[in-house]
Amino acid sequence: MQRVSSTRGFNTAIVALDGSVEEVFESYKKVAPRAGLEVVDEDFEGFEAELYVRRAKALGLIQIRQTGCEGTLLAYLNLPKSH
């Protein structure tokens, strides 16, 4: 499953992923700077995690959540567009 939309300077996506919250969290932490995003804060609780990111002055969020299906996660991305 993947849903993507674009509005008011943000790209929003919901992505289904395999793996653990920790694996996906660490992957997004590494990829964010390569995508032009600065990680400004993070919150890792084991069963869920958030990365707070910034591009220029616009803030964004990456949320990672476990689902009812073991080994399947949902990542919610609300990211500022690059201009």
mmCIF file of the N, C-alpha and C atoms, coordinates in Angstrom:
data_MODEL
# 
_entry.id   MODEL 
# 
loop_
_atom_site.group_PDB 
_atom_site.id 
_atom_site.type_symbol 
_atom_site.label_atom_id 
_atom_site.label_alt_id 
_atom_site.label_comp_id 
_atom_site.label_asym_id 
_atom_site.label_entity_id 
_atom_site.label_seq_id 
_atom_site.pdbx_PDB_ins_code 
_atom_site.Cartn_x 
_atom_site.Cartn_y 
_atom_site.Cartn_z 
_atom_site.occupancy 
_atom_site.B_iso_or_equiv 
_atom_site.pdbx_formal_charge 
_atom_site.auth_seq_id 
_atom_site.auth_comp_id 
_atom_site.auth_asym_id 
_atom_site.auth_atom_id 
_atom_site.pdbx_PDB_model_num 
ATOM 1   N N  . MET A 1 1  ? 0.839  -1.175 0.000  1.00 0.00 ? 1  MET A N  1 
ATOM 2   C CA . MET A 1 1  ? 0.000  0.000  0.000  1.00 0.00 ? 1  MET A CA 1 
ATOM 3   C C  . MET A 1 1  ? 0.884  1.238  0.000  1.00 0.00 ? 1  MET A C  1 
ATOM 4   N N  . GLN A 1 2  ? 0.485  2.181  -0.794 1.00 0.00 ? 2  GLN A N  1 
ATOM 5   C CA . GLN A 1 2  ? 1.167  3.468  -0.798 1.00 0.00 ? 2  GLN A CA 1 
ATOM 6   C C  . GLN A 1 2  ? 0.168  4.515  -1.260 1.00 0.00 ? 2  GLN A C  1 
ATOM 7   N N  . ARG A 1 3  ? 0.069  5.574  -0.516 1.00 0.00 ? 3  ARG A N  1 
ATOM 8   C CA . ARG A 1 3  ? -0.775 6.702  -0.900 1.00 0.00 ? 3  ARG A CA 1 
ATOM 9   C C  . ARG A 1 3  ? 0.072  7.958  -0.827 1.00 0.00 ? 3  ARG A C  1 
ATOM 10  N N  . VAL A 1 4  ? -0.042 8.773  -1.856 1.00 0.00 ? 4  VAL A N  1 
ATOM 11  C CA . VAL A 1 4  ? 0.763  9.994  -1.919 1.00 0.00 ? 4  VAL A CA 1 
ATOM 12  C C  . VAL A 1 4  ? -0.122 11.149 -2.335 1.00 0.00 ? 4  VAL A C  1 
ATOM 13  N N  . SER A 1 5  ? 0.076  12.295 -1.696 1.00 0.00 ? 5  SER A N  1 
ATOM 14  C CA . SER A 1 5  ? -0.613 13.512 -2.122 1.00 0.00 ? 5  SER A CA 1 
ATOM 15  C C  . SER A 1 5  ? 0.343  14.683 -1.957 1.00 0.00 ? 5  SER A C  1 
ATOM 16  N N  . SER A 1 6  ? -0.019 15.788 -2.564 1.00 0.00 ? 6  SER A N  1 
ATOM 17  C CA . SER A 1 6  ? 0.816  16.971 -2.516 1.00 0.00 ? 6  SER A CA 1 
ATOM 18  C C  . SER A 1 6  ? -0.081 18.189 -2.363 1.00 0.00 ? 6  SER A C  1 
ATOM 19  N N  . THR A 1 7  ? 0.124  18.946 -1.285 1.00 0.00 ? 7  THR A N  1 
ATOM 20  C CA . THR A 1 7  ? -0.671 20.143 -1.039 1.00 0.00 ? 7  THR A CA 1 
ATOM 21  C C  . THR A 1 7  ? 0.157  21.179 -0.302 1.00 0.00 ? 7  THR A C  1 
ATOM 22  N N  . ARG A 1 8  ? -0.129 22.435 -0.558 1.00 0.00 ? 8  ARG A N  1 
ATOM 23  C CA . ARG A 1 8  ? 0.415  23.574 0.196  1.00 0.00 ? 8  ARG A CA 1 
ATOM 24  C C  . ARG A 1 8  ? 1.871  23.444 0.604  1.00 0.00 ? 8  ARG A C  1 
ATOM 25  N N  . GLY A 1 9  ? 2.719  23.047 -0.302 1.00 0.00 ? 9  GLY A N  1 
ATOM 26  C CA . GLY A 1 9  ? 4.140  23.002 -0.012 1.00 0.00 ? 9  GLY A CA 1 
ATOM 27  C C  . GLY A 1 9  ? 4.620  21.736 0.681  1.00 0.00 ? 9  GLY A C  1 
ATOM 28  N N  . PHE A 1 10 ? 3.732  20.741 0.811  1.00 0.00 ? 10 PHE A N  1 
ATOM 29  C CA . PHE A 1 10 ? 4.107  19.497 1.466  1.00 0.00 ? 10 PHE A CA 1 
ATOM 30  C C  . PHE A 1 10 ? 3.773  18.301 0.585  1.00 0.00 ? 10 PHE A C  1 
ATOM 31  N N  . ASN A 1 11 ? 4.616  17.272 0.681  1.00 0.00 ? 11 ASN A N  1 
ATOM 32  C CA . ASN A 1 11 ? 4.324  15.970 0.100  1.00 0.00 ? 11 ASN A CA 1 
ATOM 33  C C  . ASN A 1 11 ? 3.953  15.060 1.253  1.00 0.00 ? 11 ASN A C  1 
ATOM 34  N N  . THR A 1 12 ? 2.835  14.377 1.123  1.00 0.00 ? 12 THR A N  1 
ATOM 35  C CA . THR A 1 12 ? 2.363  13.486 2.168  1.00 0.00 ? 12 THR A CA 1 
ATOM 36  C C  . THR A 1 12 ? 2.227  12.086 1.600  1.00 0.00 ? 12 THR A C  1 
ATOM 37  N N  . ALA A 1 13 ? 2.698  11.100 2.353  1.00 0.00 ? 13 ALA A N  1 
ATOM 38  C CA . ALA A 1 13 ? 2.620  9.716  1.893  1.00 0.00 ? 13 ALA A CA 1 
ATOM 39  C C  . ALA A 1 13 ? 2.376  8.790  3.076  1.00 0.00 ? 13 ALA A C  1 
ATOM 40  N N  . ILE A 1 14 ? 1.672  7.697  2.800  1.00 0.00 ? 14 ILE A N  1 
ATOM 41  C CA . ILE A 1 14 ? 1.522  6.592  3.739  1.00 0.00 ? 14 ILE A CA 1 
ATOM 42  C C  . ILE A 1 14 ? 2.093  5.372  3.031  1.00 0.00 ? 14 ILE A C  1 
ATOM 43  N N  . VAL A 1 15 ? 3.059  4.725  3.682  1.00 0.00 ? 15 VAL A N  1 
ATOM 44  C CA . VAL A 1 15 ? 3.770  3.621  3.051  1.00 0.00 ? 15 VAL A CA 1 
ATOM 45  C C  . VAL A 1 15 ? 3.764  2.418  3.991  1.00 0.00 ? 15 VAL A C  1 
ATOM 46  N N  . ALA A 1 16 ? 3.417  1.240  3.474  1.00 0.00 ? 16 ALA A N  1 
ATOM 47  C CA . ALA A 1 16 ? 3.511  -0.007 4.235  1.00 0.00 ? 16 ALA A CA 1 
ATOM 48  C C  . ALA A 1 16 ? 4.910  -0.586 4.025  1.00 0.00 ? 16 ALA A C  1 
ATOM 49  N N  . LEU A 1 17 ? 5.540  -0.995 5.115  1.00 0.00 ? 17 LEU A N  1 
ATOM 50  C CA . LEU A 1 17 ? 6.922  -1.487 5.073  1.00 0.00 ? 17 LEU A CA 1 
ATOM 51  C C  . LEU A 1 17 ? 7.057  -2.764 5.890  1.00 0.00 ? 17 LEU A C  1 
ATOM 52  N N  . ASP A 1 18 ? 8.009  -3.585 5.531  1.00 0.00 ? 18 ASP A N  1 
ATOM 53  C CA . ASP A 1 18 ? 8.362  -4.763 6.321  1.00 0.00 ? 18 ASP A CA 1 
ATOM 54  C C  . ASP A 1 18 ? 9.532  -4.412 7.223  1.00 0.00 ? 18 ASP A C  1 
ATOM 55  N N  . GLY A 1 19 ? 9.610  -5.055 8.379  1.00 0.00 ? 19 GLY A N  1 
ATOM 56  C CA . GLY A 1 19 ? 10.740 -4.860 9.277  1.00 0.00 ? 19 GLY A CA 1 
ATOM 57  C C  . GLY A 1 19 ? 10.293 -4.416 10.651 1.00 0.00 ? 19 GLY A C  1 
ATOM 58  N N  . SER A 1 20 ? 11.258 -4.040 11.453 1.00 0.00 ? 20 SER A N  1 
ATOM 59  C CA . SER A 1 20 ? 10.977 -3.561 12.808 1.00 0.00 ? 20 SER A CA 1 
ATOM 60  C C  . SER A 1 20 ? 10.934 -2.035 12.811 1.00 0.00 ? 20 SER A C  1 
ATOM 61  N N  . VAL A 1 21 ? 10.320 -1.490 13.849 1.00 0.00 ? 21 VAL A N  1 
ATOM 62  C CA . VAL A 1 21 ? 10.280 -0.033 13.999 1.00 0.00 ? 21 VAL A CA 1 
ATOM 63  C C  . VAL A 1 21 ? 11.707 0.509  14.048 1.00 0.00 ? 21 VAL A C  1 
ATOM 64  N N  . GLU A 1 22 ? 12.585 -0.165 14.774 1.00 0.00 ? 22 GLU A N  1 
ATOM 65  C CA . GLU A 1 22 ? 13.966 0.304  14.897 1.00 0.00 ? 22 GLU A CA 1 
ATOM 66  C C  . GLU A 1 22 ? 14.692 0.312  13.549 1.00 0.00 ? 22 GLU A C  1 
ATOM 67  N N  . GLU A 1 23 ? 14.536 -0.753 12.760 1.00 0.00 ? 23 GLU A N  1 
ATOM 68  C CA . GLU A 1 23 ? 15.198 -0.817 11.447 1.00 0.00 ? 23 GLU A CA 1 
ATOM 69  C C  . GLU A 1 23 ? 14.730 0.314  10.533 1.00 0.00 ? 23 GLU A C  1 
ATOM 70  N N  . VAL A 1 24 ? 13.425 0.520  10.471 1.00 0.00 ? 24 VAL A N  1 
ATOM 71  C CA . VAL A 1 24 ? 12.880 1.558  9.594  1.00 0.00 ? 24 VAL A CA 1 
ATOM 72  C C  . VAL A 1 24 ? 13.264 2.945  10.101 1.00 0.00 ? 24 VAL A C  1 
ATOM 73  N N  . PHE A 1 25 ? 13.213 3.152  11.409 1.00 0.00 ? 25 PHE A N  1 
ATOM 74  C CA . PHE A 1 25 ? 13.595 4.421  12.025 1.00 0.00 ? 25 PHE A CA 1 
ATOM 75  C C  . PHE A 1 25 ? 15.046 4.768  11.662 1.00 0.00 ? 25 PHE A C  1 
ATOM 76  N N  . GLU A 1 26 ? 15.945 3.810  11.835 1.00 0.00 ? 26 GLU A N  1 
ATOM 77  C CA . GLU A 1 26 ? 17.361 4.050  11.534 1.00 0.00 ? 26 GLU A CA 1 
ATOM 78  C C  . GLU A 1 26 ? 17.564 4.318  10.041 1.00 0.00 ? 26 GLU A C  1 
ATOM 79  N N  . SER A 1 27 ? 16.821 3.624  9.200  1.00 0.00 ? 27 SER A N  1 
ATOM 80  C CA . SER A 1 27 ? 16.929 3.855  7.746  1.00 0.00 ? 27 SER A CA 1 
ATOM 81  C C  . SER A 1 27 ? 16.499 5.267  7.380  1.00 0.00 ? 27 SER A C  1 
ATOM 82  N N  . TYR A 1 28 ? 15.353 5.706  7.902  1.00 0.00 ? 28 TYR A N  1 
ATOM 83  C CA . TYR A 1 28 ? 14.889 7.062  7.594  1.00 0.00 ? 28 TYR A CA 1 
ATOM 84  C C  . TYR A 1 28 ? 15.841 8.112  8.155  1.00 0.00 ? 28 TYR A C  1 
ATOM 85  N N  . LYS A 1 29 ? 16.438 7.859  9.330  1.00 0.00 ? 29 LYS A N  1 
ATOM 86  C CA . LYS A 1 29 ? 17.417 8.803  9.891  1.00 0.00 ? 29 LYS A CA 1 
ATOM 87  C C  . LYS A 1 29 ? 18.599 8.994  8.953  1.00 0.00 ? 29 LYS A C  1 
ATOM 88  N N  . LYS A 1 30 ? 19.042 7.914  8.310  1.00 0.00 ? 30 LYS A N  1 
ATOM 89  C CA . LYS A 1 30 ? 20.176 8.002  7.386  1.00 0.00 ? 30 LYS A CA 1 
ATOM 90  C C  . LYS A 1 30 ? 19.786 8.647  6.067  1.00 0.00 ? 30 LYS A C  1 
ATOM 91  N N  . VAL A 1 31 ? 18.580 8.376  5.593  1.00 0.00 ? 31 VAL A N  1 
ATOM 92  C CA . VAL A 1 31 ? 18.134 8.854  4.279  1.00 0.00 ? 31 VAL A CA 1 
ATOM 93  C C  . VAL A 1 31 ? 17.719 10.326 4.323  1.00 0.00 ? 31 VAL A C  1 
ATOM 94  N N  . ALA A 1 32 ? 17.163 10.783 5.421  1.00 0.00 ? 32 ALA A N  1 
ATOM 95  C CA . ALA A 1 32 ? 16.633 12.152 5.507  1.00 0.00 ? 32 ALA A CA 1 
ATOM 96  C C  . ALA A 1 32 ? 17.651 13.211 5.059  1.00 0.00 ? 32 ALA A C  1 
ATOM 97  N N  . PRO A 1 33 ? 18.885 13.216 5.572  1.00 0.00 ? 33 PRO A N  1 
ATOM 98  C CA . PRO A 1 33 ? 19.842 14.232 5.135  1.00 0.00 ? 33 PRO A CA 1 
ATOM 99  C C  . PRO A 1 33 ? 20.166 14.158 3.636  1.00 0.00 ? 33 PRO A C  1 
ATOM 100 N N  . ARG A 1 34 ? 20.189 12.946 3.099  1.00 0.00 ? 34 ARG A N  1 
ATOM 101 C CA . ARG A 1 34 ? 20.451 12.800 1.664  1.00 0.00 ? 34 ARG A CA 1 
ATOM 102 C C  . ARG A 1 34 ? 19.298 13.335 0.834  1.00 0.00 ? 34 ARG A C  1 
ATOM 103 N N  . ALA A 1 35 ? 18.119 13.448 1.437  1.00 0.00 ? 35 ALA A N  1 
ATOM 104 C CA . ALA A 1 35 ? 16.942 13.995 0.752  1.00 0.00 ? 35 ALA A CA 1 
ATOM 105 C C  . ALA A 1 35 ? 16.805 15.500 1.005  1.00 0.00 ? 35 ALA A C  1 
ATOM 106 N N  . GLY A 1 36 ? 17.818 16.103 1.638  1.00 0.00 ? 36 GLY A N  1 
ATOM 107 C CA . GLY A 1 36 ? 17.789 17.539 1.888  1.00 0.00 ? 36 GLY A CA 1 
ATOM 108 C C  . GLY A 1 36 ? 17.019 17.924 3.136  1.00 0.00 ? 36 GLY A C  1 
ATOM 109 N N  . LEU A 1 37 ? 16.822 16.968 4.054  1.00 0.00 ? 37 LEU A N  1 
ATOM 110 C CA . LEU A 1 37 ? 16.088 17.221 5.296  1.00 0.00 ? 37 LEU A CA 1 
ATOM 111 C C  . LEU A 1 37 ? 17.039 17.194 6.485  1.00 0.00 ? 37 LEU A C  1 
ATOM 112 N N  . GLU A 1 38 ? 16.884 18.154 7.364  1.00 0.00 ? 38 GLU A N  1 
ATOM 113 C CA . GLU A 1 38 ? 17.652 18.182 8.604  1.00 0.00 ? 38 GLU A CA 1 
ATOM 114 C C  . GLU A 1 38 ? 16.802 17.533 9.698  1.00 0.00 ? 38 GLU A C  1 
ATOM 115 N N  . VAL A 1 39 ? 17.324 16.531 10.387 1.00 0.00 ? 39 VAL A N  1 
ATOM 116 C CA . VAL A 1 39 ? 16.610 15.926 11.517 1.00 0.00 ? 39 VAL A CA 1 
ATOM 117 C C  . VAL A 1 39 ? 16.817 16.850 12.710 1.00 0.00 ? 39 VAL A C  1 
ATOM 118 N N  . VAL A 1 40 ? 15.719 17.423 13.222 1.00 0.00 ? 40 VAL A N  1 
ATOM 119 C CA . VAL A 1 40 ? 15.820 18.385 14.322 1.00 0.00 ? 40 VAL A CA 1 
ATOM 120 C C  . VAL A 1 40 ? 15.439 17.784 15.669 1.00 0.00 ? 40 VAL A C  1 
ATOM 121 N N  . ASP A 1 41 ? 14.723 16.650 15.662 1.00 0.00 ? 41 ASP A N  1 
ATOM 122 C CA . ASP A 1 41 ? 14.363 15.969 16.904 1.00 0.00 ? 41 ASP A CA 1 
ATOM 123 C C  . ASP A 1 41 ? 13.896 14.565 16.552 1.00 0.00 ? 41 ASP A C  1 
ATOM 124 N N  . GLU A 1 42 ? 13.874 13.706 17.537 1.00 0.00 ? 42 GLU A N  1 
ATOM 125 C CA . GLU A 1 42 ? 13.413 12.339 17.320 1.00 0.00 ? 42 GLU A CA 1 
ATOM 126 C C  . GLU A 1 42 ? 12.818 11.804 18.606 1.00 0.00 ? 42 GLU A C  1 
ATOM 127 N N  . ASP A 1 43 ? 11.940 10.805 18.453 1.00 0.00 ? 43 ASP A N  1 
ATOM 128 C CA . ASP A 1 43 ? 11.317 10.143 19.592 1.00 0.00 ? 43 ASP A CA 1 
ATOM 129 C C  . ASP A 1 43 ? 11.151 8.680  19.216 1.00 0.00 ? 43 ASP A C  1 
ATOM 130 N N  . PHE A 1 44 ? 11.873 7.809  19.916 1.00 0.00 ? 44 PHE A N  1 
ATOM 131 C CA . PHE A 1 44 ? 11.816 6.377  19.626 1.00 0.00 ? 44 PHE A CA 1 
ATOM 132 C C  . PHE A 1 44 ? 11.295 5.665  20.868 1.00 0.00 ? 44 PHE A C  1 
ATOM 133 N N  . GLU A 1 45 ? 10.156 4.989  20.730 1.00 0.00 ? 45 GLU A N  1 
ATOM 134 C CA . GLU A 1 45 ? 9.564  4.293  21.872 1.00 0.00 ? 45 GLU A CA 1 
ATOM 135 C C  . GLU A 1 45 ? 9.528  2.782  21.685 1.00 0.00 ? 45 GLU A C  1 
ATOM 136 N N  . GLY A 1 46 ? 10.093 2.277  20.610 1.00 0.00 ? 46 GLY A N  1 
ATOM 137 C CA . GLY A 1 46 ? 10.121 0.839  20.380 1.00 0.00 ? 46 GLY A CA 1 
ATOM 138 C C  . GLY A 1 46 ? 8.974  0.348  19.526 1.00 0.00 ? 46 GLY A C  1 
ATOM 139 N N  . PHE A 1 47 ? 7.750  0.653  19.920 1.00 0.00 ? 47 PHE A N  1 
ATOM 140 C CA . PHE A 1 47 ? 6.572  0.248  19.148 1.00 0.00 ? 47 PHE A CA 1 
ATOM 141 C C  . PHE A 1 47 ? 6.148  1.318  18.146 1.00 0.00 ? 47 PHE A C  1 
ATOM 142 N N  . GLU A 1 48 ? 6.696  2.520  18.299 1.00 0.00 ? 48 GLU A N  1 
ATOM 143 C CA . GLU A 1 48 ? 6.453  3.632  17.386 1.00 0.00 ? 48 GLU A CA 1 
ATOM 144 C C  . GLU A 1 48 ? 7.632  4.584  17.475 1.00 0.00 ? 48 GLU A C  1 
ATOM 145 N N  . ALA A 1 49 ? 7.752  5.438  16.460 1.00 0.00 ? 49 ALA A N  1 
ATOM 146 C CA . ALA A 1 49 ? 8.859  6.394  16.454 1.00 0.00 ? 49 ALA A CA 1 
ATOM 147 C C  . ALA A 1 49 ? 8.506  7.582  15.565 1.00 0.00 ? 49 ALA A C  1 
ATOM 148 N N  . GLU A 1 50 ? 9.121  8.724  15.863 1.00 0.00 ? 50 GLU A N  1 
ATOM 149 C CA . GLU A 1 50 ? 8.940  9.925  15.049 1.00 0.00 ? 50 GLU A CA 1 
ATOM 150 C C  . GLU A 1 50 ? 10.291 10.578 14.793 1.00 0.00 ? 50 GLU A C  1 
ATOM 151 N N  . LEU A 1 51 ? 10.411 11.110 13.604 1.00 0.00 ? 51 LEU A N  1 
ATOM 152 C CA . LEU A 1 51 ? 11.530 11.973 13.247 1.00 0.00 ? 51 LEU A CA 1 
ATOM 153 C C  . LEU A 1 51 ? 10.946 13.319 12.852 1.00 0.00 ? 51 LEU A C  1 
ATOM 154 N N  . TYR A 1 52 ? 11.407 14.366 13.492 1.00 0.00 ? 52 TYR A N  1 
ATOM 155 C CA . TYR A 1 52 ? 10.971 15.721 13.160 1.00 0.00 ? 52 TYR A CA 1 
ATOM 156 C C  . TYR A 1 52 ? 12.051 16.319 12.271 1.00 0.00 ? 52 TYR A C  1 
ATOM 157 N N  . VAL A 1 53 ? 11.654 16.775 11.112 1.00 0.00 ? 53 VAL A N  1 
ATOM 158 C CA . VAL A 1 53 ? 12.621 17.224 10.111 1.00 0.00 ? 53 VAL A CA 1 
ATOM 159 C C  . VAL A 1 53 ? 12.310 18.651 9.663  1.00 0.00 ? 53 VAL A C  1 
ATOM 160 N N  . ARG A 1 54 ? 13.338 19.256 9.030  1.00 0.00 ? 54 ARG A N  1 
ATOM 161 C CA . ARG A 1 54 ? 13.178 20.626 8.521  1.00 0.00 ? 54 ARG A CA 1 
ATOM 162 C C  . ARG A 1 54 ? 13.862 20.715 7.165  1.00 0.00 ? 54 ARG A C  1 
ATOM 163 N N  . ARG A 1 55 ? 13.215 21.447 6.270  1.00 0.00 ? 55 ARG A N  1 
ATOM 164 C CA . ARG A 1 55 ? 13.824 21.829 4.990  1.00 0.00 ? 55 ARG A CA 1 
ATOM 165 C C  . ARG A 1 55 ? 13.649 23.346 4.926  1.00 0.00 ? 55 ARG A C  1 
ATOM 166 N N  . ALA A 1 56 ? 14.769 24.057 4.936  1.00 0.00 ? 56 ALA A N  1 
ATOM 167 C CA . ALA A 1 56 ? 14.747 25.518 5.045  1.00 0.00 ? 56 ALA A CA 1 
ATOM 168 C C  . ALA A 1 56 ? 14.009 25.861 6.347  1.00 0.00 ? 56 ALA A C  1 
ATOM 169 N N  . LYS A 1 57 ? 12.906 26.619 6.280  1.00 0.00 ? 57 LYS A N  1 
ATOM 170 C CA . LYS A 1 57 ? 12.164 26.982 7.500  1.00 0.00 ? 57 LYS A CA 1 
ATOM 171 C C  . LYS A 1 57 ? 10.934 26.109 7.727  1.00 0.00 ? 57 LYS A C  1 
ATOM 172 N N  . ALA A 1 58 ? 10.640 25.215 6.785  1.00 0.00 ? 58 ALA A N  1 
ATOM 173 C CA . ALA A 1 58 ? 9.436  24.383 6.888  1.00 0.00 ? 58 ALA A CA 1 
ATOM 174 C C  . ALA A 1 58 ? 9.733  23.100 7.668  1.00 0.00 ? 58 ALA A C  1 
ATOM 175 N N  . LEU A 1 59 ? 8.862  22.795 8.641  1.00 0.00 ? 59 LEU A N  1 
ATOM 176 C CA . LEU A 1 59 ? 9.002  21.590 9.448  1.00 0.00 ? 59 LEU A CA 1 
ATOM 177 C C  . LEU A 1 59 ? 8.175  20.453 8.862  1.00 0.00 ? 59 LEU A C  1 
ATOM 178 N N  . GLY A 1 60 ? 8.638  19.232 9.064  1.00 0.00 ? 60 GLY A N  1 
ATOM 179 C CA . GLY A 1 60 ? 7.930  18.045 8.604  1.00 0.00 ? 60 GLY A CA 1 
ATOM 180 C C  . GLY A 1 60 ? 8.050  16.939 9.632  1.00 0.00 ? 60 GLY A C  1 
ATOM 181 N N  . LEU A 1 61 ? 7.390  15.820 9.344  1.00 0.00 ? 61 LEU A N  1 
ATOM 182 C CA . LEU A 1 61 ? 7.331  14.724 10.298 1.00 0.00 ? 61 LEU A CA 1 
ATOM 183 C C  . LEU A 1 61 ? 7.316  13.386 9.578  1.00 0.00 ? 61 LEU A C  1 
ATOM 184 N N  . ILE A 1 62 ? 8.061  12.439 10.142 1.00 0.00 ? 62 ILE A N  1 
ATOM 185 C CA . ILE A 1 62 ? 8.008  11.047 9.698  1.00 0.00 ? 62 ILE A CA 1 
ATOM 186 C C  . ILE A 1 62 ? 7.585  10.236 10.922 1.00 0.00 ? 62 ILE A C  1 
ATOM 187 N N  . GLN A 1 63 ? 6.437  9.559  10.818 1.00 0.00 ? 63 GLN A N  1 
ATOM 188 C CA . GLN A 1 63 ? 5.942  8.718  11.903 1.00 0.00 ? 63 GLN A CA 1 
ATOM 189 C C  . GLN A 1 63 ? 5.983  7.262  11.447 1.00 0.00 ? 63 GLN A C  1 
ATOM 190 N N  . ILE A 1 64 ? 6.436  6.389  12.332 1.00 0.00 ? 64 ILE A N  1 
ATOM 191 C CA . ILE A 1 64 ? 6.521  4.963  12.032 1.00 0.00 ? 64 ILE A CA 1 
ATOM 192 C C  . ILE A 1 64 ? 5.707  4.234  13.090 1.00 0.00 ? 64 ILE A C  1 
ATOM 193 N N  . ARG A 1 65 ? 4.767  3.384  12.653 1.00 0.00 ? 65 ARG A N  1 
ATOM 194 C CA . ARG A 1 65 ? 3.855  2.702  13.566 1.00 0.00 ? 65 ARG A CA 1 
ATOM 195 C C  . ARG A 1 65 ? 3.756  1.215  13.236 1.00 0.00 ? 65 ARG A C  1 
ATOM 196 N N  . GLN A 1 66 ? 3.667  0.393  14.269 1.00 0.00 ? 66 GLN A N  1 
ATOM 197 C CA . GLN A 1 66 ? 3.378  -1.017 14.067 1.00 0.00 ? 66 GLN A CA 1 
ATOM 198 C C  . GLN A 1 66 ? 1.915  -1.159 13.646 1.00 0.00 ? 66 GLN A C  1 
ATOM 199 N N  . THR A 1 67 ? 1.632  -2.226 12.918 1.00 0.00 ? 67 THR A N  1 
ATOM 200 C CA . THR A 1 67 ? 0.252  -2.535 12.553 1.00 0.00 ? 67 THR A CA 1 
ATOM 201 C C  . THR A 1 67 ? -0.165 -3.805 13.281 1.00 0.00 ? 67 THR A C  1 
ATOM 202 N N  . GLY A 1 68 ? -1.377 -4.263 13.027 1.00 0.00 ? 68 GLY A N  1 
ATOM 203 C CA . GLY A 1 68 ? -1.854 -5.510 13.603 1.00 0.00 ? 68 GLY A CA 1 
ATOM 204 C C  . GLY A 1 68 ? -1.222 -6.734 12.971 1.00 0.00 ? 68 GLY A C  1 
ATOM 205 N N  . CYS A 1 69 ? -0.537 -6.561 11.857 1.00 0.00 ? 69 CYS A N  1 
ATOM 206 C CA . CYS A 1 69 ? 0.139  -7.668 11.171 1.00 0.00 ? 69 CYS A CA 1 
ATOM 207 C C  . CYS A 1 69 ? 1.606  -7.677 11.574 1.00 0.00 ? 69 CYS A C  1 
ATOM 208 N N  . GLU A 1 70 ? 2.047  -8.742 12.198 1.00 0.00 ? 70 GLU A N  1 
ATOM 209 C CA . GLU A 1 70 ? 3.423  -8.822 12.672 1.00 0.00 ? 70 GLU A CA 1 
ATOM 210 C C  . GLU A 1 70 ? 4.423  -8.608 11.541 1.00 0.00 ? 70 GLU A C  1 
ATOM 211 N N  . GLY A 1 71 ? 5.403  -7.743 11.772 1.00 0.00 ? 71 GLY A N  1 
ATOM 212 C CA . GLY A 1 71 ? 6.440  -7.478 10.784 1.00 0.00 ? 71 GLY A CA 1 
ATOM 213 C C  . GLY A 1 71 ? 6.072  -6.444 9.742  1.00 0.00 ? 71 GLY A C  1 
ATOM 214 N N  . THR A 1 72 ? 4.843  -5.917 9.821  1.00 0.00 ? 72 THR A N  1 
ATOM 215 C CA . THR A 1 72 ? 4.416  -4.887 8.866  1.00 0.00 ? 72 THR A CA 1 
ATOM 216 C C  . THR A 1 72 ? 4.220  -3.574 9.609  1.00 0.00 ? 72 THR A C  1 
ATOM 217 N N  . LEU A 1 73 ? 4.769  -2.522 9.043  1.00 0.00 ? 73 LEU A N  1 
ATOM 218 C CA . LEU A 1 73 ? 4.691  -1.189 9.635  1.00 0.00 ? 73 LEU A CA 1 
ATOM 219 C C  . LEU A 1 73 ? 4.035  -0.235 8.660  1.00 0.00 ? 73 LEU A C  1 
ATOM 220 N N  . LEU A 1 74 ? 3.553  0.873  9.193  1.00 0.00 ? 74 LEU A N  1 
ATOM 221 C CA . LEU A 1 74 ? 3.120  1.989  8.354  1.00 0.00 ? 74 LEU A CA 1 
ATOM 222 C C  . LEU A 1 74 ? 4.004  3.179  8.675  1.00 0.00 ? 74 LEU A C  1 
ATOM 223 N N  . ALA A 1 75 ? 4.467  3.848  7.640  1.00 0.00 ? 75 ALA A N  1 
ATOM 224 C CA . ALA A 1 75 ? 5.216  5.092  7.798  1.00 0.00 ? 75 ALA A CA 1 
ATOM 225 C C  . ALA A 1 75 ? 4.365  6.208  7.211  1.00 0.00 ? 75 ALA A C  1 
ATOM 226 N N  . TYR A 1 76 ? 4.156  7.246  8.001  1.00 0.00 ? 76 TYR A N  1 
ATOM 227 C CA . TYR A 1 76 ? 3.417  8.426  7.578  1.00 0.00 ? 76 TYR A CA 1 
ATOM 228 C C  . TYR A 1 76 ? 4.446  9.539  7.378  1.00 0.00 ? 76 TYR A C  1 
ATOM 229 N N  . LEU A 1 77 ? 4.533  10.063 6.172  1.00 0.00 ? 77 LEU A N  1 
ATOM 230 C CA . LEU A 1 77 ? 5.507  11.097 5.865  1.00 0.00 ? 77 LEU A CA 1 
ATOM 231 C C  . LEU A 1 77 ? 4.779  12.382 5.483  1.00 0.00 ? 77 LEU A C  1 
ATOM 232 N N  . ASN A 1 78 ? 5.076  13.446 6.162  1.00 0.00 ? 78 ASN A N  1 
ATOM 233 C CA . ASN A 1 78 ? 4.564  14.766 5.836  1.00 0.00 ? 78 ASN A CA 1 
ATOM 234 C C  . ASN A 1 78 ? 5.790  15.667 5.705  1.00 0.00 ? 78 ASN A C  1 
ATOM 235 N N  . LEU A 1 79 ? 6.269  15.810 4.472  1.00 0.00 ? 79 LEU A N  1 
ATOM 236 C CA . LEU A 1 79 ? 7.564  16.428 4.230  1.00 0.00 ? 79 LEU A CA 1 
ATOM 237 C C  . LEU A 1 79 ? 7.455  17.698 3.406  1.00 0.00 ? 79 LEU A C  1 
ATOM 238 N N  . PRO A 1 80 ? 8.187  18.734 3.793  1.00 0.00 ? 80 PRO A N  1 
ATOM 239 C CA . PRO A 1 80 ? 8.195  19.959 2.996  1.00 0.00 ? 80 PRO A CA 1 
ATOM 240 C C  . PRO A 1 80 ? 8.773  19.693 1.608  1.00 0.00 ? 80 PRO A C  1 
ATOM 241 N N  . LYS A 1 81 ? 8.150  20.276 0.603  1.00 0.00 ? 81 LYS A N  1 
ATOM 242 C CA . LYS A 1 81 ? 8.648  20.133 -0.762 1.00 0.00 ? 81 LYS A CA 1 
ATOM 243 C C  . LYS A 1 81 ? 9.972  20.863 -0.901 1.00 0.00 ? 81 LYS A C  1 
ATOM 244 N N  . SER A 1 82 ? 10.810 20.351 -1.797 1.00 0.00 ? 82 SER A N  1 
ATOM 245 C CA . SER A 1 82 ? 12.037 21.085 -2.117 1.00 0.00 ? 82 SER A CA 1 
ATOM 246 C C  . SER A 1 82 ? 11.671 22.071 -3.231 1.00 0.00 ? 82 SER A C  1 
ATOM 247 N N  . HIS A 1 83 ? 12.246 23.241 -3.180 1.00 0.00 ? 83 HIS A N  1 
ATOM 248 C CA . HIS A 1 83 ? 11.914 24.270 -4.174 1.00 0.00 ? 83 HIS A CA 1 
ATOM 249 C C  . HIS A 1 83 ? 13.056 24.501 -5.103 1.00 0.00 ? 83 HIS A C  1 
# 
